[in-house]
């Protein structure tokens, strides 16, 4: 540009105002999105547990009882070695794959359960029994 010509552009103050506004908007979005993410993970855990529970019911109908605690949820993917009547086991298993909970840990299984005949549950975000909010256990009993 030549001296004395009109230069166009943004001043430092205008750029700072824009940066502050973008920062405020990002903060509002993060504050509103993070709780939604936690709730979505809890809902995914509930959906997975319902799916596993359906597989367990089909297993029970074919084999007259739920898998033993020692057999675990792996019995839904392949026939346990100690199955009383292996010919009754459904070819291909009862689940195509056994999902992990949304926090990357395997779902827990108890037979007999403390809340019903069987318990299928996730230990929540903290991976430890009990907890509150996002760390609370999620199971087929609630």
Beta strands, then each sheet from edge to edge (+ up, - down):
strand 1: 108-111
strand 2: 118-122
strand 3: 138-139
sheet 1: 1+ 2- 3+
end
